[in-house]
Structure formats: structure tokens, C-alpha cells
Amino acid sequence: ARLPFSGDEARRVARYGVHSTLLLAGEASEDALQGMDWRRVAVLHVAAHALVDPESQTGTALALTPSGTSDGFMSPGRS
């Protein structure tokens, strides 16, 4: 289920950045995050669901928008 008011939250947070990139709904995908130039990112704010596996980092993931090339679950153990 979608998080109520997460878009409003993201818009408010983006106003604090000088050069903010705002990704909402279908734009907030695993592919979009992997394609970003991280050298220009000082702060990342994510308003999304997460799956937490207390036994393994690779089982923990952010639930983002899936695409044709990714399932939308971005975890620290996957690139």
C-alpha cells in the first residue's frame, strides 16, 4: 500500500536543498537511484516502505517502484 502523505513529505524536504532532485511515485525506482550521480548527493531522504531482516543485511531492502529490469527492492547487498 502507498504511504499516505509521503509525497507531501518529500516535497517539503526537497525545499531545503539547493539543488534537490525529487522522485515521486513511479519515478522513485531502483533503476533511478542506481543511475544517479552520487558524487553530487550530500543528503538522501527516502519516504518509502522497508523490509527489515534482522538476520541479514542482504534481506533488508527499500521498497521502491519496480521496472522492467528490477524488482524494486533495493538492498545494501545488491548493486
N, C-alpha and C positions, 0 to 999 in steps of 0.2 A: 504494500500500500504506500501511496505517496505520503510524504511528511507534510502535514498542514503548515503553512506559513514559512516553509523552508526557502521559497523564492523571495519572499519579503526579507527574510533574514539575510540571505546572500546579497541582495541589493543594498541593504543598509551597511553591511560590512564593506562592500566594494567601494562605497563612497569615501572610506578612509584612505584608500590607496591613491597614490599619484597617478600610476599607470596600471589600473586594475583590468583584469580580464575576467569577465563574468560569464560563466557557463551555466545555463539553466536547462532543466528537464532533459530532452534528448541530446542537447549539446554536452552535457556532463557525462561523457563516456570514458571508458578505459582508454580507448584509442586517442581521444583528445588530450588526456593527461600525459600519455606516453609520447605524444607528438609535441609537447610544449618545450620551449627553450628554458630550461630550469636555471640557467645562469642569470636570468632576469627576475627570478622569483625570490622575494625576501620572506613573504608570508603566504601560506596556503590555508584557506578556510574552506572546509567541506561540510555541507549540511546534507548528510545522507545517512542511510541505514548502514550498519556494520554488522558483520558476523564475527564473533569472537570465539576462538578455540583456545581454551586455557592450556591445552597440552602442546600446541604447536603454532609458531608464527605463520607457517605456510597455510594453516587452516583458517587464519584470521584475514578478513577482507572487507574492503569498502564495497557497498552495493551501488554500482553506477549503471548507466544505460548500456545495455548490450548492443553489439553491432554485428555485422556480417563476419568480422574477424575476431571478435572477443565475446566472452560470456558476460562481461560487465562486472565481474568480481575481481577487484584489484587487490592483490596481497603483497606483502613485502618479499615473499619467496618466489615471486614470478616477475618476469620482465616482458 
